[in-house]
């Protein structure tokens, strides 16, 4: 269903998909303890001890900037 909708939008909007904007927020996990199961099986977040969020944009003068936020336990 998604692909059918996206393909229809491409025919209606010639520039559809050329630019992508994503909005997100860095959210820390406040788990009570480390998970004893460290094997990746799709049910758990085994990388829960750190996080990274990067912000990138272009200034009015055309120069690019990037801000990286990191956190750990």
Secondary structure, 3 states (H helix, E strand, C coil): CHHHHHHHHHHHCCCCCCCCCCCCCCCCCCCCCCCCCCCCCCCCCCCCCEEEEEEEEECCCCCEEEEEEEEEC
